[in-house]
């Protein structure tokens, strides 16, 4: 039997997408939780050896290591089980859903008067300390520090924030229009597009977008929530941004 190990974090949206794909493929897998918040386990040497970008999720398949969420779910779909390929729009949906800036959606409501987010500022300070402590991963940490600085600058720019929020609204509108004419996002059967859409809609629920959803999208999400995979994959759509 193929041994599958998913290195993930419960509230990570990408981890939830990967878990949904594994569960919908009816595959048995073991979860190895990576604490990316308190202990920063993703930067430990053993994990960086698995995933040089030090992000979650990572999938182990009998010793084969797969990183990057898009690669993971497509590799999962190549394993035995129900076909989650969908129609010709599936990969476009995956890319478009992944392209949203979920960090902006999370922190835009948690800003101080000067446009800073305490958690992101604290993360930058932690990364600076980590760089001193771990010269072996200095290049990796430098990339994270650069991303942290760019994110802090983005959060201080209301127009940039609105651009990302509007991109989310537009994607929601596209989903709604598509689902008005078919039961699933990429055709008549559940696909990887629905794994991504379910995790994204769960996150949008937490971020307060759900009250504006049209009937087609509300009904779709109700159906996705009622699938056994929603609970089994531990999808998170309750609480608020502080629970993520």
RALIN-V580437 format. One record per residue. N is the residue number from 1. SS is DSSP state (H for helix, E for strand, C for the rest). D_FIRST is the distance of its C-alpha to the first C-alpha in Angstrom with 2 decimals. Layout:
n | ss | d_first
N | SS | D_FIRST
N | SS | D_FIRST
//
This chain:
n | ss | d_first
1 | C | 0.00
2 | C | 3.80
3 | C | 6.30
4 | E | 9.32
5 | E | 12.69
6 | E | 15.85
7 | E | 19.08
8 | E | 21.67
9 | C | 24.95
10 | C | 25.57
11 | C | 28.64
12 | C | 27.83
13 | H | 28.12
14 | H | 25.69
15 | H | 23.07
16 | H | 23.76
17 | H | 23.35
18 | H | 19.90
19 | H | 18.86
20 | H | 20.36
21 | H | 18.47
22 | H | 15.04
23 | H | 16.27
24 | H | 17.94
25 | C | 14.89
26 | C | 13.41
27 | C | 10.45
28 | C | 9.53
29 | C | 10.81
30 | E | 12.99
31 | E | 16.57
32 | E | 18.70
33 | E | 22.24
34 | C | 24.63
35 | C | 28.27
36 | C | 30.04
37 | C | 33.24
38 | C | 34.53
39 | C | 33.15
40 | C | 32.19
41 | H | 28.95
42 | H | 28.06
43 | H | 30.69
44 | C | 29.40
45 | H | 28.85
46 | H | 25.17
47 | H | 24.47
48 | H | 26.93
49 | H | 25.09
50 | H | 21.98
51 | C | 24.17
52 | C | 27.66
53 | C | 29.12
54 | C | 28.26
55 | C | 27.26
56 | C | 24.50
57 | C | 21.91
58 | E | 19.59
59 | E | 15.92
60 | E | 13.54
61 | E | 10.56
62 | C | 9.15
63 | C | 12.86
64 | E | 14.30
65 | E | 16.85
66 | E | 18.22
67 | E | 21.52
68 | C | 24.06
69 | H | 23.35
70 | H | 24.10
71 | H | 21.74
72 | H | 18.95
73 | H | 19.35
74 | H | 19.80
75 | H | 16.70
76 | H | 14.79
77 | H | 16.66
78 | C | 15.49
79 | C | 11.85
80 | C | 11.28
81 | C | 13.46
82 | C | 17.22
83 | C | 19.36
84 | C | 21.02
85 | C | 23.28
86 | C | 26.48
87 | C | 29.69
88 | C | 31.46
89 | C | 32.32
90 | H | 28.86
91 | H | 28.82
92 | H | 32.44
93 | H | 31.72
94 | H | 28.94
95 | H | 31.38
96 | H | 34.29
97 | H | 32.60
98 | H | 31.34
99 | H | 34.86
100 | C | 36.56
101 | C | 37.76
102 | H | 36.18
103 | H | 37.88
104 | H | 41.26
105 | H | 40.45
106 | H | 39.53
107 | H | 42.45
108 | C | 45.26
109 | C | 46.20
110 | C | 46.07
111 | C | 48.71
112 | C | 51.77
113 | C | 55.20
114 | C | 54.97
115 | C | 51.69
116 | C | 49.56
117 | C | 46.39
118 | H | 46.44
119 | H | 42.67
120 | H | 42.56
121 | H | 45.56
122 | H | 43.96
123 | H | 40.78
124 | H | 42.99
125 | H | 44.68
126 | H | 41.42
127 | H | 40.27
128 | H | 43.62
129 | H | 43.23
130 | H | 39.67
131 | H | 41.05
132 | H | 43.51
133 | H | 41.00
134 | C | 38.26
135 | H | 39.95
136 | H | 36.69
137 | H | 35.48
138 | H | 38.96
139 | H | 38.14
140 | H | 35.30
141 | H | 37.56
142 | H | 40.45
143 | H | 38.51
144 | H | 37.73
145 | H | 41.39
146 | H | 42.55
147 | H | 40.34
148 | H | 41.67
149 | H | 45.24
150 | H | 44.77
151 | H | 43.23
152 | H | 46.16
153 | H | 48.58
154 | H | 46.93
155 | H | 47.20
156 | C | 50.90
157 | C | 51.42
158 | H | 51.76
159 | H | 51.90
160 | H | 48.62
161 | H | 46.99
162 | H | 48.42
163 | H | 47.07
164 | H | 43.49
165 | H | 44.17
166 | H | 45.66
167 | H | 42.63
168 | H | 40.58
169 | H | 43.13
170 | H | 43.05
171 | H | 39.28
172 | H | 39.58
173 | H | 42.34
174 | H | 40.26
175 | H | 37.43
176 | H | 40.08
177 | H | 41.70
178 | H | 38.46
179 | H | 37.37
180 | C | 40.82
181 | C | 39.98
182 | C | 36.29
183 | C | 33.78
184 | E | 31.24
185 | C | 31.89
186 | C | 30.69
187 | E | 31.53
188 | C | 31.02
189 | C | 27.34
190 | C | 25.40
191 | C | 24.25
192 | H | 23.46
193 | H | 27.22
194 | H | 27.09
195 | H | 24.50
196 | H | 27.03
197 | H | 30.02
198 | H | 28.87
199 | H | 28.36
200 | H | 31.67
201 | H | 33.58
202 | H | 32.43
203 | H | 33.88
204 | H | 36.97
205 | H | 37.50
206 | H | 37.77
207 | C | 40.08
208 | C | 42.45
209 | C | 42.06
210 | H | 41.13
211 | H | 44.75
212 | H | 45.60
213 | C | 42.81
214 | C | 43.98
215 | H | 42.92
216 | H | 40.30
217 | H | 38.39
218 | H | 38.87
219 | H | 37.60
220 | H | 34.56
221 | H | 33.64
222 | H | 34.27
223 | H | 31.80
224 | H | 29.15
225 | H | 29.81
226 | H | 29.46
227 | C | 25.94
228 | H | 23.39
229 | H | 21.63
230 | H | 24.81
231 | H | 24.59
232 | H | 20.84
233 | C | 20.89
234 | C | 23.95
235 | C | 26.36
236 | C | 29.69
237 | C | 32.93
238 | C | 35.18
239 | C | 37.62
240 | C | 39.29
241 | H | 38.88
242 | H | 39.27
243 | H | 36.06
244 | C | 34.02
//
